[in-house]
Amino acid sequence: MSDQLRDRVLDATFAEVDDNGLAGLTVEAVATRAGSSRATIYRHFPGGRDELIHTTVRREVRRFFDALAGAVPDDGGLVDRVTALVEAARSLLFEHRVLQRLLLDEAEAIVPSLATVHPQIQDALSRHLLGQFERVGLPDGVEPERAADHCARMVLSYVGAGGSWDLDDPEQLHAVVRTRLLAGIV
């Protein structure tokens, strides 16, 4: 399958979910929207509807991290960088119209797909944080890989909901990063 056709099919899948939700997603509708045939879709996505959903979710996760990488400044200290990362992640998640709609209307359908990509998200976030840690440097005795893994897990636990912290308040967000996410690291 050419990259162009693959992109059209995944764009069509995303648009169909946006318009009709996961419950209304059909291979036929994706094929029509992509200007392709059902046979072509099944030839390249033999898992049909489920494979289209899974592949589209993985692509959206990749797009999320591409956008996230561009949102973190190349300068400043580690606390400022991780604060910017959490702020950008929250913004990207809450502004993702399709994800928010699916979580509200069809959580039982989207949560299993998100659960399958969660390890990939954690790994990608850990690698991103490791790069930040290596750029800034960590205190002696702090293992960068373990620190990045720990921080990635903490970021994921706080991004969706800050608990008693108001993560929309820059001062509170900065305090959470300093005292919770990077505790023991800096």
Short mmCIF file of the C-alpha atoms (twelve columns), coordinates in Angstrom:
data_MODEL
# 
_entry.id   MODEL 
# 
loop_
_atom_site.group_PDB 
_atom_site.id 
_atom_site.type_symbol 
_atom_site.label_atom_id 
_atom_site.label_alt_id 
_atom_site.label_comp_id 
_atom_site.label_asym_id 
_atom_site.label_seq_id 
_atom_site.Cartn_x 
_atom_site.Cartn_y 
_atom_site.Cartn_z 
_atom_site.pdbx_PDB_model_num 
ATOM 1   C CA . MET A 1   0.000   0.000  0.000  1 
ATOM 2   C CA . SER A 2   1.393   3.371  -0.894 1 
ATOM 3   C CA . ASP A 3   1.919   5.869  1.905  1 
ATOM 4   C CA . GLN A 4   -0.539  8.194  0.182  1 
ATOM 5   C CA . LEU A 5   -3.301  5.557  0.112  1 
ATOM 6   C CA . ARG A 6   -2.538  4.516  3.696  1 
ATOM 7   C CA . ASP A 7   -2.830  8.152  4.823  1 
ATOM 8   C CA . ARG A 8   -6.121  8.547  2.946  1 
ATOM 9   C CA . VAL A 9   -7.520  5.418  4.583  1 
ATOM 10  C CA . LEU A 10  -6.428  6.481  8.075  1 
ATOM 11  C CA . ASP A 11  -7.695  10.030 7.474  1 
ATOM 12  C CA . ALA A 12  -11.000 8.546  6.334  1 
ATOM 13  C CA . THR A 13  -11.163 6.326  9.421  1 
ATOM 14  C CA . PHE A 14  -10.525 9.327  11.669 1 
ATOM 15  C CA . ALA A 15  -13.141 11.423 9.844  1 
ATOM 16  C CA . GLU A 16  -15.715 8.633  10.056 1 
ATOM 17  C CA . VAL A 17  -15.150 8.276  13.798 1 
ATOM 18  C CA . ASP A 18  -15.391 12.057 14.141 1 
ATOM 19  C CA . ASP A 19  -18.684 12.128 12.239 1 
ATOM 20  C CA . ASN A 20  -20.322 8.904  13.415 1 
ATOM 21  C CA . GLY A 21  -18.419 7.626  16.455 1 
ATOM 22  C CA . LEU A 22  -16.881 4.192  16.779 1 
ATOM 23  C CA . ALA A 23  -20.286 2.531  16.810 1 
ATOM 24  C CA . GLY A 24  -21.027 3.926  13.353 1 
ATOM 25  C CA . LEU A 25  -17.646 3.070  11.824 1 
ATOM 26  C CA . THR A 26  -17.787 0.642  8.896  1 
ATOM 27  C CA . VAL A 27  -15.141 -0.507 6.441  1 
ATOM 28  C CA . GLU A 28  -17.533 0.387  3.624  1 
ATOM 29  C CA . ALA A 29  -17.814 4.007  4.825  1 
ATOM 30  C CA . VAL A 30  -14.024 4.266  5.201  1 
ATOM 31  C CA . ALA A 31  -13.504 2.872  1.698  1 
ATOM 32  C CA . THR A 32  -16.000 5.304  0.199  1 
ATOM 33  C CA . ARG A 33  -14.516 8.285  2.012  1 
ATOM 34  C CA . ALA A 34  -10.962 7.230  1.058  1 
ATOM 35  C CA . GLY A 35  -11.925 6.770  -2.592 1 
ATOM 36  C CA . SER A 36  -11.024 3.102  -2.421 1 
ATOM 37  C CA . SER A 37  -12.776 -0.240 -2.356 1 
ATOM 38  C CA . ARG A 38  -13.582 -2.540 0.534  1 
ATOM 39  C CA . ALA A 39  -11.377 -5.208 -1.054 1 
ATOM 40  C CA . THR A 40  -8.402  -2.830 -1.061 1 
ATOM 41  C CA . ILE A 41  -9.024  -1.932 2.570  1 
ATOM 42  C CA . TYR A 42  -9.214  -5.596 3.598  1 
ATOM 43  C CA . ARG A 43  -6.136  -6.453 1.506  1 
ATOM 44  C CA . HIS A 44  -4.060  -3.917 3.424  1 
ATOM 45  C CA . PHE A 45  -5.904  -4.058 6.734  1 
ATOM 46  C CA . PRO A 46  -6.889  -7.748 7.009  1 
ATOM 47  C CA . GLY A 47  -8.195  -7.168 10.518 1 
ATOM 48  C CA . GLY A 48  -10.851 -4.904 8.999  1 
ATOM 49  C CA . ARG A 49  -12.581 -2.411 11.263 1 
ATOM 50  C CA . ASP A 50  -10.588 -3.360 14.388 1 
ATOM 51  C CA . GLU A 51  -7.269  -2.991 12.592 1 
ATOM 52  C CA . LEU A 52  -8.337  0.366  11.147 1 
ATOM 53  C CA . ILE A 53  -9.198  1.594  14.650 1 
ATOM 54  C CA . HIS A 54  -5.978  0.259  16.179 1 
ATOM 55  C CA . THR A 55  -3.794  1.717  13.416 1 
ATOM 56  C CA . THR A 56  -5.559  5.078  13.553 1 
ATOM 57  C CA . VAL A 57  -5.156  5.232  17.347 1 
ATOM 58  C CA . ARG A 58  -1.419  4.467  17.005 1 
ATOM 59  C CA . ARG A 59  -1.074  7.203  14.390 1 
ATOM 60  C CA . GLU A 60  -2.847  9.722  16.648 1 
ATOM 61  C CA . VAL A 61  -0.517  8.792  19.508 1 
ATOM 62  C CA . ARG A 62  2.471   9.394  17.225 1 
ATOM 63  C CA . ARG A 63  1.013   12.753 16.159 1 
ATOM 64  C CA . PHE A 64  0.478   13.638 19.811 1 
ATOM 65  C CA . PHE A 65  4.148   13.030 20.612 1 
ATOM 66  C CA . ASP A 66  5.296   14.937 17.548 1 
ATOM 67  C CA . ALA A 67  3.252   17.920 18.716 1 
ATOM 68  C CA . LEU A 68  4.453   17.459 22.288 1 
ATOM 69  C CA . ALA A 69  8.105   17.420 21.252 1 
ATOM 70  C CA . GLY A 70  7.616   20.750 19.513 1 
ATOM 71  C CA . ALA A 71  5.987   22.285 22.580 1 
ATOM 72  C CA . VAL A 72  8.865   21.787 25.024 1 
ATOM 73  C CA . PRO A 73  11.433  24.599 25.029 1 
ATOM 74  C CA . ASP A 74  15.081  23.834 24.312 1 
ATOM 75  C CA . ASP A 75  16.226  26.080 27.109 1 
ATOM 76  C CA . GLY A 76  15.524  26.413 30.807 1 
ATOM 77  C CA . GLY A 77  15.924  24.075 33.716 1 
ATOM 78  C CA . LEU A 78  14.466  20.625 34.094 1 
ATOM 79  C CA . VAL A 79  11.506  21.756 36.196 1 
ATOM 80  C CA . ASP A 80  10.578  24.333 33.550 1 
ATOM 81  C CA . ARG A 81  10.910  21.773 30.742 1 
ATOM 82  C CA . VAL A 82  8.788   19.139 32.480 1 
ATOM 83  C CA . THR A 83  6.241   21.801 33.452 1 
ATOM 84  C CA . ALA A 84  5.988   22.812 29.786 1 
ATOM 85  C CA . LEU A 85  5.639   19.164 28.800 1 
ATOM 86  C CA . VAL A 86  2.777   18.538 31.247 1 
ATOM 87  C CA . GLU A 87  1.069   21.774 30.238 1 
ATOM 88  C CA . ALA A 88  1.346   20.905 26.531 1 
ATOM 89  C CA . ALA A 89  0.189   17.313 27.087 1 
ATOM 90  C CA . ARG A 90  -2.886  18.465 28.984 1 
ATOM 91  C CA . SER A 91  -3.692  21.036 26.337 1 
ATOM 92  C CA . LEU A 92  -3.272  18.563 23.466 1 
ATOM 93  C CA . LEU A 93  -5.419  15.952 25.206 1 
ATOM 94  C CA . PHE A 94  -8.218  18.294 26.169 1 
ATOM 95  C CA . GLU A 95  -8.249  19.970 22.740 1 
ATOM 96  C CA . HIS A 96  -8.440  16.646 20.860 1 
ATOM 97  C CA . ARG A 97  -12.105 16.879 19.923 1 
ATOM 98  C CA . VAL A 98  -12.499 13.277 18.745 1 
ATOM 99  C CA . LEU A 99  -10.800 11.754 21.789 1 
ATOM 100 C CA . GLN A 100 -12.850 13.872 24.175 1 
ATOM 101 C CA . ARG A 101 -16.083 12.973 22.398 1 
ATOM 102 C CA . LEU A 102 -15.238 9.276  22.412 1 
ATOM 103 C CA . LEU A 103 -14.307 9.335  26.096 1 
ATOM 104 C CA . LEU A 104 -17.612 11.003 26.853 1 
ATOM 105 C CA . ASP A 105 -19.920 9.058  24.530 1 
ATOM 106 C CA . GLU A 106 -18.180 5.749  23.860 1 
ATOM 107 C CA . ALA A 107 -15.658 5.150  26.647 1 
ATOM 108 C CA . GLU A 108 -16.367 1.416  26.687 1 
ATOM 109 C CA . ALA A 109 -15.268 1.232  23.053 1 
ATOM 110 C CA . ILE A 110 -12.192 3.506  23.133 1 
ATOM 111 C CA . VAL A 111 -10.677 2.572  26.503 1 
ATOM 112 C CA . PRO A 112 -9.548  -0.917 25.338 1 
ATOM 113 C CA . SER A 113 -7.743  0.679  22.368 1 
ATOM 114 C CA . LEU A 114 -6.099  3.204  24.656 1 
ATOM 115 C CA . ALA A 115 -5.076  0.435  27.047 1 
ATOM 116 C CA . THR A 116 -3.224  -1.354 24.260 1 
ATOM 117 C CA . VAL A 117 -1.208  1.760  23.392 1 
ATOM 118 C CA . HIS A 118 -0.574  2.840  26.997 1 
ATOM 119 C CA . PRO A 119 2.761   0.961  27.213 1 
ATOM 120 C CA . GLN A 120 3.836   2.624  23.946 1 
ATOM 121 C CA . ILE A 121 2.821   6.016  25.312 1 
ATOM 122 C CA . GLN A 122 4.743   5.429  28.528 1 
ATOM 123 C CA . ASP A 123 7.813   4.225  26.610 1 
ATOM 124 C CA . ALA A 124 7.732   7.180  24.198 1 
ATOM 125 C CA . LEU A 125 7.294   9.631  27.068 1 
ATOM 126 C CA . SER A 126 10.143  7.987  28.976 1 
ATOM 127 C CA . ARG A 127 12.436  8.304  25.931 1 
ATOM 128 C CA . HIS A 128 11.441  11.940 25.517 1 
ATOM 129 C CA . LEU A 129 12.137  12.664 29.179 1 
ATOM 130 C CA . LEU A 130 15.448  10.804 28.992 1 
ATOM 131 C CA . GLY A 131 16.491  13.175 26.214 1 
ATOM 132 C CA . GLN A 132 15.523  16.138 28.385 1 
ATOM 133 C CA . PHE A 133 17.412  14.699 31.358 1 
ATOM 134 C CA . GLU A 134 20.512  14.122 29.248 1 
ATOM 135 C CA . ARG A 135 20.407  17.699 27.888 1 
ATOM 136 C CA . VAL A 136 20.049  19.279 31.309 1 
ATOM 137 C CA . GLY A 137 22.005  16.763 33.369 1 
ATOM 138 C CA . LEU A 138 20.968  15.068 36.593 1 
ATOM 139 C CA . PRO A 139 22.618  15.062 40.020 1 
ATOM 140 C CA . ASP A 140 25.288  12.455 40.686 1 
ATOM 141 C CA . GLY A 141 23.842  9.098  41.616 1 
ATOM 142 C CA . VAL A 142 20.577  9.559  39.693 1 
ATOM 143 C CA . GLU A 143 20.261  6.983  36.907 1 
ATOM 144 C CA . PRO A 144 18.774  8.780  33.889 1 
ATOM 145 C CA . GLU A 145 16.863  5.749  32.518 1 
ATOM 146 C CA . ARG A 146 15.217  4.939  35.842 1 
ATOM 147 C CA . ALA A 147 14.480  8.607  36.504 1 
ATOM 148 C CA . ALA A 148 12.880  8.976  33.064 1 
ATOM 149 C CA . ASP A 149 10.755  5.864  33.572 1 
ATOM 150 C CA . HIS A 150 9.622   7.061  37.006 1 
ATOM 151 C CA . CYS A 151 8.846   10.555 35.767 1 
ATOM 152 C CA . ALA A 152 6.943   9.235  32.720 1 
ATOM 153 C CA . ARG A 153 4.706   7.158  34.991 1 
ATOM 154 C CA . MET A 154 4.109   10.153 37.236 1 
ATOM 155 C CA . VAL A 155 3.366   12.476 34.320 1 
ATOM 156 C CA . LEU A 156 0.801   10.016 32.949 1 
ATOM 157 C CA . SER A 157 -0.849  9.758  36.348 1 
ATOM 158 C CA . TYR A 158 -1.211  13.545 36.634 1 
ATOM 159 C CA . VAL A 159 -1.907  14.633 33.038 1 
ATOM 160 C CA . GLY A 160 -5.537  13.541 32.950 1 
ATOM 161 C CA . ALA A 161 -6.426  14.706 36.437 1 
ATOM 162 C CA . GLY A 162 -4.331  16.582 38.936 1 
ATOM 163 C CA . GLY A 163 -6.179  15.345 41.985 1 
ATOM 164 C CA . SER A 164 -6.317  18.134 44.534 1 
ATOM 165 C CA . TRP A 165 -3.939  20.252 42.423 1 
ATOM 166 C CA . ASP A 166 -5.243  22.831 39.963 1 
ATOM 167 C CA . LEU A 167 -2.985  22.094 37.012 1 
ATOM 168 C CA . ASP A 168 -4.418  25.063 35.111 1 
ATOM 169 C CA . ASP A 169 -2.771  27.307 37.707 1 
ATOM 170 C CA . PRO A 170 0.864   27.809 36.582 1 
ATOM 171 C CA . GLU A 171 2.149   28.078 40.160 1 
ATOM 172 C CA . GLN A 172 0.443   24.869 41.257 1 
ATOM 173 C CA . LEU A 173 1.564   23.051 38.120 1 
ATOM 174 C CA . HIS A 174 5.153   24.140 38.727 1 
ATOM 175 C CA . ALA A 175 4.888   22.964 42.354 1 
ATOM 176 C CA . VAL A 176 3.502   19.561 41.297 1 
ATOM 177 C CA . VAL A 177 6.365   19.085 38.861 1 
ATOM 178 C CA . ARG A 178 8.968   20.131 41.401 1 
ATOM 179 C CA . THR A 179 7.579   18.294 44.458 1 
ATOM 180 C CA . ARG A 180 5.842   15.271 42.906 1 
ATOM 181 C CA . LEU A 181 6.977   14.475 39.366 1 
ATOM 182 C CA . LEU A 182 10.648  15.266 39.859 1 
ATOM 183 C CA . ALA A 183 10.869  14.515 43.582 1 
ATOM 184 C CA . GLY A 184 14.044  12.570 44.177 1 
ATOM 185 C CA . ILE A 185 15.361  13.401 40.724 1 
ATOM 186 C CA . VAL A 186 16.386  17.037 41.137 1 
# 
